[in-house]
Amino acid sequence: MNQIINNKREGYWEIYYPNGQLHYKGNYKNGKAYGYYEGYWDNGQLMYKGNFLNDKEVGYWEKYYNDGQLMYKEYHII
């Protein structure tokens, strides 16, 4: 977890806020966001979920307000 290879993030990562809450979790490949990600507000509520390909949002994404209510869904095409 949280590996740096050739000065680039690699593999599965979890990043936390100073208050200990999970900020986001997901994978990196050659320093770029890759695959499924989830991000969270500092109160622990889900902020977003979706997939990355080469640091770009792809496919369906859901984004949420900090009270947990769905803000919107969107679809990204590369």
N, CA, C and O atoms as a CHARMM CRD file, in Angstrom:
* protein
*
  312
    1    1 MET  N      0.84100  -1.17900   0.00000 PROA 1      0.00000
    2    1 MET  CA     0.00000   0.00000   0.00000 PROA 1      0.00000
    3    1 MET  C      0.88500   1.24100   0.00000 PROA 1      0.00000
    4    1 MET  O      1.94200   1.25600   0.63100 PROA 1      0.00000
    5    2 ASN  N      0.45300   2.27400  -0.70400 PROA 2      0.00000
    6    2 ASN  CA     1.14000   3.55800  -0.79600 PROA 2      0.00000
    7    2 ASN  C      2.61500   3.41600  -1.18800 PROA 2      0.00000
    8    2 ASN  O      3.50700   3.85500  -0.46300 PROA 2      0.00000
    9    3 GLN  N      2.84900   2.80100  -2.33500 PROA 3      0.00000
   10    3 GLN  CA     4.21100   2.61300  -2.84300 PROA 3      0.00000
   11    3 GLN  C      4.61000   3.74500  -3.79100 PROA 3      0.00000
   12    3 GLN  O      3.78200   4.29500  -4.51800 PROA 3      0.00000
   13    4 ILE  N      5.89100   4.07100  -3.76100 PROA 4      0.00000
   14    4 ILE  CA     6.49000   4.99000  -4.72500 PROA 4      0.00000
   15    4 ILE  C      7.55100   4.19000  -5.47600 PROA 4      0.00000
   16    4 ILE  O      8.47000   3.64200  -4.86600 PROA 4      0.00000
   17    5 ILE  N      7.42200   4.12500  -6.79800 PROA 5      0.00000
   18    5 ILE  CA     8.38800   3.42500  -7.63900 PROA 5      0.00000
   19    5 ILE  C      8.81300   4.39600  -8.73300 PROA 5      0.00000
   20    5 ILE  O      7.97100   4.93200  -9.45500 PROA 5      0.00000
   21    6 ASN  N     10.11900   4.62300  -8.85600 PROA 6      0.00000
   22    6 ASN  CA    10.65100   5.59000  -9.83300 PROA 6      0.00000
   23    6 ASN  C      9.98300   6.96100  -9.67200 PROA 6      0.00000
   24    6 ASN  O      9.62100   7.61100 -10.65200 PROA 6      0.00000
   25    7 ASN  N      9.83000   7.38200  -8.40700 PROA 7      0.00000
   26    7 ASN  CA     9.23600   8.67700  -8.06500 PROA 7      0.00000
   27    7 ASN  C      7.78400   8.82600  -8.51500 PROA 7      0.00000
   28    7 ASN  O      7.31100   9.94700  -8.70000 PROA 7      0.00000
   29    8 LYS  N      7.06300   7.70500  -8.69500 PROA 8      0.00000
   30    8 LYS  CA     5.66400   7.73000  -9.09900 PROA 8      0.00000
   31    8 LYS  C      4.84600   6.82300  -8.18500 PROA 8      0.00000
   32    8 LYS  O      5.31400   5.77300  -7.74300 PROA 8      0.00000
   33    9 ARG  N      3.61400   7.25200  -7.91100 PROA 9      0.00000
   34    9 ARG  CA     2.72000   6.40200  -7.11800 PROA 9      0.00000
   35    9 ARG  C      2.41100   5.13500  -7.90200 PROA 9      0.00000
   36    9 ARG  O      2.26200   5.15700  -9.12300 PROA 9      0.00000
   37   10 GLU  N      2.31800   4.02200  -7.16200 PROA 10     0.00000
   38   10 GLU  CA     2.06300   2.73000  -7.79000 PROA 10     0.00000
   39   10 GLU  C      1.21700   1.88300  -6.86000 PROA 10     0.00000
   40   10 GLU  O      1.43000   1.88100  -5.64700 PROA 10     0.00000
   41   11 GLY  N      0.25000   1.15700  -7.43100 PROA 11     0.00000
   42   11 GLY  CA    -0.56300   0.23200  -6.65800 PROA 11     0.00000
   43   11 GLY  C     -1.67000   0.92900  -5.88100 PROA 11     0.00000
   44   11 GLY  O     -2.04100   2.06800  -6.16600 PROA 11     0.00000
   45   12 TYR  N     -2.18500   0.20600  -4.88800 PROA 12     0.00000
   46   12 TYR  CA    -3.31700   0.68100  -4.09300 PROA 12     0.00000
   47   12 TYR  C     -2.86700   1.72800  -3.07700 PROA 12     0.00000
   48   12 TYR  O     -1.85800   1.55500  -2.39300 PROA 12     0.00000
   49   13 TRP  N     -3.64000   2.82500  -2.99100 PROA 13     0.00000
   50   13 TRP  CA    -3.33500   3.90600  -2.05500 PROA 13     0.00000
   51   13 TRP  C     -4.56700   4.26700  -1.24800 PROA 13     0.00000
   52   13 TRP  O     -5.69500   4.21400  -1.73800 PROA 13     0.00000
   53   14 GLU  N     -4.32300   4.63500   0.00200 PROA 14     0.00000
   54   14 GLU  CA    -5.32700   5.24900   0.85900 PROA 14     0.00000
   55   14 GLU  C     -4.70000   6.50900   1.43600 PROA 14     0.00000
   56   14 GLU  O     -3.59000   6.47300   1.96700 PROA 14     0.00000
   57   15 ILE  N     -5.41700   7.62400   1.33000 PROA 15     0.00000
   58   15 ILE  CA    -4.95200   8.90900   1.86400 PROA 15     0.00000
   59   15 ILE  C     -5.97600   9.37100   2.90500 PROA 15     0.00000
   60   15 ILE  O     -7.18200   9.24200   2.69600 PROA 15     0.00000
   61   16 TYR  N     -5.48800   9.90700   4.02400 PROA 16     0.00000
   62   16 TYR  CA    -6.34300  10.29000   5.14300 PROA 16     0.00000
   63   16 TYR  C     -6.24000  11.78400   5.43600 PROA 16     0.00000
   64   16 TYR  O     -5.20200  12.41000   5.22200 PROA 16     0.00000
   65   17 TYR  N     -7.34600  12.33400   5.93100 PROA 17     0.00000
   66   17 TYR  CA    -7.36600  13.71200   6.43700 PROA 17     0.00000
   67   17 TYR  C     -6.60100  13.76900   7.76100 PROA 17     0.00000
   68   17 TYR  O     -6.38700  12.73000   8.38500 PROA 17     0.00000
   69   18 PRO  N     -6.19100  14.94700   8.19600 PROA 18     0.00000
   70   18 PRO  CA    -5.53300  15.07900   9.50900 PROA 18     0.00000
   71   18 PRO  C     -6.38700  14.56900  10.67700 PROA 18     0.00000
   72   18 PRO  O     -5.85200  14.16500  11.70900 PROA 18     0.00000
   73   19 ASN  N     -7.72800  14.59100  10.51000 PROA 19     0.00000
   74   19 ASN  CA    -8.59600  14.10500  11.58200 PROA 19     0.00000
   75   19 ASN  C     -8.72600  12.57900  11.60300 PROA 19     0.00000
   76   19 ASN  O     -9.44100  12.02800  12.43900 PROA 19     0.00000
   77   20 GLY  N     -8.03000  11.89400  10.67800 PROA 20     0.00000
   78   20 GLY  CA    -8.03800  10.43300  10.65900 PROA 20     0.00000
   79   20 GLY  C     -9.06400   9.81900   9.71900 PROA 20     0.00000
   80   20 GLY  O     -9.03600   8.61100   9.48000 PROA 20     0.00000
   81   21 GLN  N     -9.96300  10.62700   9.18400 PROA 21     0.00000
   82   21 GLN  CA   -10.95600  10.11300   8.24100 PROA 21     0.00000
   83   21 GLN  C    -10.29200   9.82500   6.89100 PROA 21     0.00000
   84   21 GLN  O     -9.38100  10.53400   6.46300 PROA 21     0.00000
   85   22 LEU  N    -10.76900   8.77700   6.24000 PROA 22     0.00000
   86   22 LEU  CA   -10.28900   8.43700   4.90900 PROA 22     0.00000
   87   22 LEU  C    -10.66200   9.54100   3.92500 PROA 22     0.00000
   88   22 LEU  O    -11.82200   9.94900   3.86500 PROA 22     0.00000
   89   23 HSD  N     -9.69100  10.02900   3.15200 PROA 23     0.00000
   90   23 HSD  CA    -9.93600  11.05400   2.13100 PROA 23     0.00000
   91   23 HSD  C    -10.27600  10.39700   0.79400 PROA 23     0.00000
   92   23 HSD  O    -11.29300  10.72000   0.18000 PROA 23     0.00000
   93   24 TYR  N     -9.42800   9.48000   0.34700 PROA 24     0.00000
   94   24 TYR  CA    -9.74400   8.71500  -0.85800 PROA 24     0.00000
   95   24 TYR  C     -8.96800   7.41800  -0.87900 PROA 24     0.00000
   96   24 TYR  O     -7.96300   7.25600  -0.18600 PROA 24     0.00000
   97   25 LYS  N     -9.46500   6.48900  -1.70000 PROA 25     0.00000
   98   25 LYS  CA    -8.77500   5.22100  -1.91300 PROA 25     0.00000
   99   25 LYS  C     -8.90400   4.84500  -3.37400 PROA 25     0.00000
  100   25 LYS  O     -9.94800   5.03500  -3.99900 PROA 25     0.00000
  101   26 GLY  N     -7.80600   4.30200  -3.90600 PROA 26     0.00000
  102   26 GLY  CA    -7.79600   3.90300  -5.30400 PROA 26     0.00000
  103   26 GLY  C     -6.41400   3.45700  -5.72300 PROA 26     0.00000
  104   26 GLY  O     -5.48400   3.40900  -4.91700 PROA 26     0.00000
  105   27 ASN  N     -6.29600   3.13500  -6.98000 PROA 27     0.00000
  106   27 ASN  CA    -5.05300   2.58500  -7.51600 PROA 27     0.00000
  107   27 ASN  C     -4.33800   3.56100  -8.43900 PROA 27     0.00000
  108   27 ASN  O     -4.94500   4.42900  -9.06600 PROA 27     0.00000
  109   28 TYR  N     -3.03700   3.38200  -8.49400 PROA 28     0.00000
  110   28 TYR  CA    -2.19000   4.13600  -9.41400 PROA 28     0.00000
  111   28 TYR  C     -1.41000   3.14900 -10.26100 PROA 28     0.00000
  112   28 TYR  O     -1.01800   2.07500  -9.80400 PROA 28     0.00000
  113   29 LYS  N     -1.20000   3.53900 -11.49500 PROA 29     0.00000
  114   29 LYS  CA    -0.39000   2.76000 -12.42100 PROA 29     0.00000
  115   29 LYS  C      0.53900   3.74900 -13.10700 PROA 29     0.00000
  116   29 LYS  O      0.08800   4.63600 -13.83200 PROA 29     0.00000
  117   30 ASN  N      1.83700   3.59100 -12.87600 PROA 30     0.00000
  118   30 ASN  CA     2.84400   4.48700 -13.44600 PROA 30     0.00000
  119   30 ASN  C      2.57200   5.95300 -13.07900 PROA 30     0.00000
  120   30 ASN  O      2.75200   6.85300 -13.89900 PROA 30     0.00000
  121   31 GLY  N      2.13700   6.17100 -11.84200 PROA 31     0.00000
  122   31 GLY  CA     1.92400   7.52100 -11.33700 PROA 31     0.00000
  123   31 GLY  C      0.58600   8.15000 -11.67900 PROA 31     0.00000
  124   31 GLY  O      0.33900   9.30100 -11.31800 PROA 31     0.00000
  125   32 LYS  N     -0.28500   7.42000 -12.36900 PROA 32     0.00000
  126   32 LYS  CA    -1.57600   7.96800 -12.77300 PROA 32     0.00000
  127   32 LYS  C     -2.71500   7.18300 -12.13400 PROA 32     0.00000
  128   32 LYS  O     -2.63600   5.96500 -11.97400 PROA 32     0.00000
  129   33 ALA  N     -3.78500   7.91000 -11.77000 PROA 33     0.00000
  130   33 ALA  CA    -4.97000   7.26800 -11.20900 PROA 33     0.00000
  131   33 ALA  C     -5.52400   6.28200 -12.22800 PROA 33     0.00000
  132   33 ALA  O     -5.64100   6.58800 -13.41500 PROA 33     0.00000
  133   34 TYR  N     -5.86600   5.08200 -11.73400 PROA 34     0.00000
  134   34 TYR  CA    -6.27100   4.00800 -12.63000 PROA 34     0.00000
  135   34 TYR  C     -7.25600   3.10100 -11.90100 PROA 34     0.00000
  136   34 TYR  O     -6.94800   2.59800 -10.82000 PROA 34     0.00000
  137   35 GLY  N     -8.42700   2.88800 -12.47200 PROA 35     0.00000
  138   35 GLY  CA    -9.41100   1.98800 -11.87600 PROA 35     0.00000
  139   35 GLY  C    -10.38500   2.70800 -10.95700 PROA 35     0.00000
  140   35 GLY  O    -10.53700   3.92800 -11.00700 PROA 35     0.00000
  141   36 TYR  N    -11.03900   1.91500 -10.11600 PROA 36     0.00000
  142   36 TYR  CA   -12.11200   2.41800  -9.25500 PROA 36     0.00000
  143   36 TYR  C    -11.56500   3.25400  -8.09700 PROA 36     0.00000
  144   36 TYR  O    -10.58900   2.88200  -7.44600 PROA 36     0.00000
  145   37 TYR  N    -12.21300   4.38200  -7.85800 PROA 37     0.00000
  146   37 TYR  CA   -11.84400   5.28600  -6.76400 PROA 37     0.00000
  147   37 TYR  C    -13.08100   5.65200  -5.96400 PROA 37     0.00000
  148   37 TYR  O    -14.19200   5.71100  -6.49100 PROA 37     0.00000
  149   38 GLU  N    -12.86500   5.89300  -4.69000 PROA 38     0.00000
  150   38 GLU  CA   -13.87100   6.49800  -3.83300 PROA 38     0.00000
  151   38 GLU  C    -13.20200   7.62200  -3.07300 PROA 38     0.00000
  152   38 GLU  O    -12.08800   7.46800  -2.57100 PROA 38     0.00000
  153   39 GLY  N    -13.88500   8.75800  -2.98800 PROA 39     0.00000
  154   39 GLY  CA   -13.40100   9.89500  -2.21000 PROA 39     0.00000
  155   39 GLY  C    -14.42600  10.23700  -1.14300 PROA 39     0.00000
  156   39 GLY  O    -15.62100  10.01400  -1.33200 PROA 39     0.00000
  157   40 TYR  N    -13.96500  10.77500  -0.03000 PROA 40     0.00000
  158   40 TYR  CA   -14.82400  11.05100   1.11100 PROA 40     0.00000
  159   40 TYR  C    -14.60800  12.46900   1.62800 PROA 40     0.00000
  160   40 TYR  O    -13.50600  13.01400   1.54700 PROA 40     0.00000
  161   41 TRP  N    -15.67900  13.05800   2.16000 PROA 41     0.00000
  162   41 TRP  CA   -15.58200  14.32400   2.86300 PROA 41     0.00000
  163   41 TRP  C    -14.89200  14.08500   4.20300 PROA 41     0.00000
  164   41 TRP  O    -14.80800  12.94400   4.65600 PROA 41     0.00000
  165   42 ASP  N    -14.40500  15.13100   4.83400 PROA 42     0.00000
  166   42 ASP  CA   -13.70200  14.95400   6.11500 PROA 42     0.00000
  167   42 ASP  C    -14.62500  14.52400   7.25000 PROA 42     0.00000
  168   42 ASP  O    -14.15400  14.20400   8.34100 PROA 42     0.00000
  169   43 ASN  N    -15.95000  14.51300   7.00100 PROA 43     0.00000
  170   43 ASN  CA   -16.89200  13.99900   8.00100 PROA 43     0.00000
  171   43 ASN  C    -17.20300  12.51800   7.78900 PROA 43     0.00000
  172   43 ASN  O    -18.01800  11.94200   8.51000 PROA 43     0.00000
  173   44 GLY  N    -16.54100  11.89600   6.78500 PROA 44     0.00000
  174   44 GLY  CA   -16.72100  10.47300   6.52700 PROA 44     0.00000
  175   44 GLY  C    -17.75500  10.14700   5.46400 PROA 44     0.00000
  176   44 GLY  O    -17.86400   8.99300   5.05000 PROA 44     0.00000
  177   45 GLN  N    -18.51900  11.14000   5.01000 PROA 45     0.00000
  178   45 GLN  CA   -19.52500  10.90300   3.96400 PROA 45     0.00000
  179   45 GLN  C    -18.84500  10.73200   2.60800 PROA 45     0.00000
  180   45 GLN  O    -17.81500  11.34300   2.32500 PROA 45     0.00000
  181   46 LEU  N    -19.45000   9.88900   1.78600 PROA 46     0.00000
  182   46 LEU  CA   -18.95200   9.67500   0.43200 PROA 46     0.00000
  183   46 LEU  C    -19.01600  10.96900  -0.36600 PROA 46     0.00000
  184   46 LEU  O    -20.04700  11.64300  -0.36400 PROA 46     0.00000
  185   47 MET  N    -17.92600  11.32900  -1.05200 PROA 47     0.00000
  186   47 MET  CA   -17.86600  12.52400  -1.88800 PROA 47     0.00000
  187   47 MET  C    -18.04800  12.16000  -3.36600 PROA 47     0.00000
  188   47 MET  O    -18.75500  12.85200  -4.09800 PROA 47     0.00000
  189   48 TYR  N    -17.40800  11.07500  -3.79500 PROA 48     0.00000
  190   48 TYR  CA   -17.51200  10.64300  -5.18500 PROA 48     0.00000
  191   48 TYR  C    -17.13800   9.17700  -5.29600 PROA 48     0.00000
  192   48 TYR  O    -16.49400   8.60700  -4.41500 PROA 48     0.00000
  193   49 LYS  N    -17.56300   8.58000  -6.41300 PROA 49     0.00000
  194   49 LYS  CA   -17.11400   7.23300  -6.76400 PROA 49     0.00000
  195   49 LYS  C    -17.17100   7.09000  -8.26300 PROA 49     0.00000
  196   49 LYS  O    -18.09900   7.56400  -8.91700 PROA 49     0.00000
  197   50 GLY  N    -16.14900   6.41900  -8.80600 PROA 50     0.00000
  198   50 GLY  CA   -16.06300   6.22600 -10.24300 PROA 50     0.00000
  199   50 GLY  C    -14.70900   5.68600 -10.63100 PROA 50     0.00000
  200   50 GLY  O    -13.88300   5.36000  -9.77800 PROA 50     0.00000
  201   51 ASN  N    -14.49400   5.59700 -11.91400 PROA 51     0.00000
  202   51 ASN  CA   -13.26000   5.02100 -12.45100 PROA 51     0.00000
  203   51 ASN  C    -12.38600   6.05900 -13.14200 PROA 51     0.00000
  204   51 ASN  O    -12.86100   7.03400 -13.72400 PROA 51     0.00000
  205   52 PHE  N    -11.08300   5.80100 -13.04700 PROA 52     0.00000
  206   52 PHE  CA   -10.08000   6.59700 -13.74000 PROA 52     0.00000
  207   52 PHE  C     -9.35600   5.72900 -14.76300 PROA 52     0.00000
  208   52 PHE  O     -9.21200   4.51900 -14.58900 PROA 52     0.00000
  209   53 LEU  N     -8.91300   6.36700 -15.81300 PROA 53     0.00000
  210   53 LEU  CA    -8.02300   5.75200 -16.78200 PROA 53     0.00000
  211   53 LEU  C     -7.00600   6.81200 -17.14800 PROA 53     0.00000
  212   53 LEU  O     -7.35900   7.84000 -17.72600 PROA 53     0.00000
  213   54 ASN  N     -5.73800   6.57000 -16.81500 PROA 54     0.00000
  214   54 ASN  CA    -4.66200   7.53300 -17.07500 PROA 54     0.00000
  215   54 ASN  C     -4.98700   8.92200 -16.52700 PROA 54     0.00000
  216   54 ASN  O     -4.83800   9.92500 -17.22600 PROA 54     0.00000
  217   55 ASP  N     -5.43400   8.97000 -15.26300 PROA 55     0.00000
  218   55 ASP  CA    -5.73300  10.22300 -14.55500 PROA 55     0.00000
  219   55 ASP  C     -6.99200  10.93600 -15.04900 PROA 55     0.00000
  220   55 ASP  O     -7.24200  12.07100 -14.64500 PROA 55     0.00000
  221   56 LYS  N     -7.78200  10.31100 -15.90200 PROA 56     0.00000
  222   56 LYS  CA    -8.99300  10.93900 -16.40800 PROA 56     0.00000
  223   56 LYS  C    -10.21500  10.15600 -15.93400 PROA 56     0.00000
  224   56 LYS  O    -10.21400   8.92500 -15.93700 PROA 56     0.00000
  225   57 GLU  N    -11.25800  10.88400 -15.52700 PROA 57     0.00000
  226   57 GLU  CA   -12.50300  10.23700 -15.13500 PROA 57     0.00000
  227   57 GLU  C    -13.13200   9.59700 -16.36600 PROA 57     0.00000
  228   57 GLU  O    -13.25700  10.23700 -17.41000 PROA 57     0.00000
  229   58 VAL  N    -13.53200   8.31600 -16.24000 PROA 58     0.00000
  230   58 VAL  CA   -14.17200   7.59100 -17.34300 PROA 58     0.00000
  231   58 VAL  C    -15.41300   6.87100 -16.82300 PROA 58     0.00000
  232   58 VAL  O    -15.49600   6.51600 -15.64700 PROA 58     0.00000
  233   59 GLY  N    -16.36200   6.66600 -17.71200 PROA 59     0.00000
  234   59 GLY  CA   -17.57300   5.94100 -17.35000 PROA 59     0.00000
  235   59 GLY  C    -18.45800   6.73000 -16.40400 PROA 59     0.00000
  236   59 GLY  O    -18.39700   7.95800 -16.34800 PROA 59     0.00000
  237   60 TYR  N    -19.28400   6.00000 -15.66100 PROA 60     0.00000
  238   60 TYR  CA   -20.23000   6.64200 -14.74100 PROA 60     0.00000
  239   60 TYR  C    -19.54200   7.09500 -13.46500 PROA 60     0.00000
  240   60 TYR  O    -18.74900   6.36300 -12.87200 PROA 60     0.00000
  241   61 TRP  N    -19.86000   8.31700 -13.05400 PROA 61     0.00000
  242   61 TRP  CA   -19.39200   8.88900 -11.80000 PROA 61     0.00000
  243   61 TRP  C    -20.58400   9.40400 -11.02300 PROA 61     0.00000
  244   61 TRP  O    -21.53900   9.92700 -11.59800 PROA 61     0.00000
  245   62 GLU  N    -20.52100   9.25000  -9.70700 PROA 62     0.00000
  246   62 GLU  CA   -21.51000   9.82900  -8.82000 PROA 62     0.00000
  247   62 GLU  C    -20.78700  10.77100  -7.87100 PROA 62     0.00000
  248   62 GLU  O    -19.72500  10.44000  -7.34400 PROA 62     0.00000
  249   63 LYS  N    -21.37000  11.95000  -7.65800 PROA 63     0.00000
  250   63 LYS  CA   -20.77800  12.93100  -6.74700 PROA 63     0.00000
  251   63 LYS  C    -21.84300  13.31200  -5.72000 PROA 63     0.00000
  252   63 LYS  O    -23.02600  13.41700  -6.04200 PROA 63     0.00000
  253   64 TYR  N    -21.40000  13.51800  -4.48100 PROA 64     0.00000
  254   64 TYR  CA   -22.30300  13.70200  -3.35700 PROA 64     0.00000
  255   64 TYR  C    -21.98400  14.96400  -2.56500 PROA 64     0.00000
  256   64 TYR  O    -20.83700  15.40900  -2.50300 PROA 64     0.00000
  257   65 TYR  N    -23.02700  15.52900  -1.96100 PROA 65     0.00000
  258   65 TYR  CA   -22.85400  16.61700  -1.00500 PROA 65     0.00000
  259   65 TYR  C    -22.28400  16.05000   0.28800 PROA 65     0.00000
  260   65 TYR  O    -22.29300  14.83600   0.49400 PROA 65     0.00000
  261   66 ASN  N    -21.78500  16.93000   1.16200 PROA 66     0.00000
  262   66 ASN  CA   -21.16300  16.44700   2.40800 PROA 66     0.00000
  263   66 ASN  C    -22.17200  15.90500   3.41500 PROA 66     0.00000
  264   66 ASN  O    -21.78000  15.41700   4.47500 PROA 66     0.00000
  265   67 ASP  N    -23.46700  15.98400   3.10100 PROA 67     0.00000
  266   67 ASP  CA   -24.47100  15.35000   3.96200 PROA 67     0.00000
  267   67 ASP  C    -24.87300  13.97500   3.44400 PROA 67     0.00000
  268   67 ASP  O    -25.75800  13.33200   4.00800 PROA 67     0.00000
  269   68 GLY  N    -24.21600  13.51200   2.35400 PROA 68     0.00000
  270   68 GLY  CA   -24.48100  12.18800   1.80900 PROA 68     0.00000
  271   68 GLY  C    -25.51100  12.15700   0.69400 PROA 68     0.00000
  272   68 GLY  O    -25.71600  11.11000   0.08000 PROA 68     0.00000
  273   69 GLN  N    -26.16400  13.27900   0.41500 PROA 69     0.00000
  274   69 GLN  CA   -27.16000  13.33100  -0.65500 PROA 69     0.00000
  275   69 GLN  C    -26.46900  13.39200  -2.02100 PROA 69     0.00000
  276   69 GLN  O    -25.45700  14.07000  -2.19900 PROA 69     0.00000
  277   70 LEU  N    -27.04600  12.66800  -2.97100 PROA 70     0.00000
  278   70 LEU  CA   -26.50100  12.65700  -4.32100 PROA 70     0.00000
  279   70 LEU  C    -26.57700  14.05200  -4.93800 PROA 70     0.00000
  280   70 LEU  O    -27.64200  14.67000  -4.96100 PROA 70     0.00000
  281   71 MET  N    -25.44300  14.54300  -5.43700 PROA 71     0.00000
  282   71 MET  CA   -25.37700  15.83000  -6.11200 PROA 71     0.00000
  283   71 MET  C    -25.73600  15.62800  -7.58900 PROA 71     0.00000
  284   71 MET  O    -26.61900  16.30600  -8.11500 PROA 71     0.00000
  285   72 TYR  N    -25.04200  14.68500  -8.26100 PROA 72     0.00000
  286   72 TYR  CA   -25.34700  14.36300  -9.64500 PROA 72     0.00000
  287   72 TYR  C    -24.60900  13.09500 -10.06700 PROA 72     0.00000
  288   72 TYR  O    -23.66000  12.65500  -9.41700 PROA 72     0.00000
  289   73 LYS  N    -25.07500  12.52700 -11.17100 PROA 73     0.00000
  290   73 LYS  CA   -24.41000  11.41800 -11.84000 PROA 73     0.00000
  291   73 LYS  C    -24.00100  11.94200 -13.21600 PROA 73     0.00000
  292   73 LYS  O    -24.69100  12.76600 -13.81600 PROA 73     0.00000
  293   74 GLU  N    -22.88500  11.45300 -13.69200 PROA 74     0.00000
  294   74 GLU  CA   -22.42900  11.87100 -15.01200 PROA 74     0.00000
  295   74 GLU  C    -21.68000  10.73200 -15.68500 PROA 74     0.00000
  296   74 GLU  O    -21.24100   9.78500 -15.03200 PROA 74     0.00000
  297   75 TYR  N    -21.54600  10.83800 -16.97400 PROA 75     0.00000
  298   75 TYR  CA   -20.83600   9.83700 -17.75000 PROA 75     0.00000
  299   75 TYR  C    -19.72600  10.52200 -18.52000 PROA 75     0.00000
  300   75 TYR  O    -19.96100  11.50700 -19.22100 PROA 75     0.00000
  301   76 HSD  N    -18.50900   9.99800 -18.38800 PROA 76     0.00000
  302   76 HSD  CA   -17.33400  10.58000 -19.04800 PROA 76     0.00000
  303   76 HSD  C    -16.84800   9.64300 -20.15500 PROA 76     0.00000
  304   76 HSD  O    -16.67400   8.44200 -19.94800 PROA 76     0.00000
  305   77 ILE  N    -16.63700  10.21800 -21.31400 PROA 77     0.00000
  306   77 ILE  CA   -16.05900   9.49000 -22.44800 PROA 77     0.00000
  307   77 ILE  C    -14.67300  10.07500 -22.71500 PROA 77     0.00000
  308   77 ILE  O    -14.48500  11.29100 -22.68600 PROA 77     0.00000
  309   78 ILE  N    -13.73000   9.21200 -22.96800 PROA 78     0.00000
  310   78 ILE  CA   -12.36900   9.70000 -23.25800 PROA 78     0.00000
  311   78 ILE  C    -12.30200  10.18000 -24.69400 PROA 78     0.00000
  312   78 ILE  O    -11.24900  10.63000 -25.14600 PROA 78     0.00000
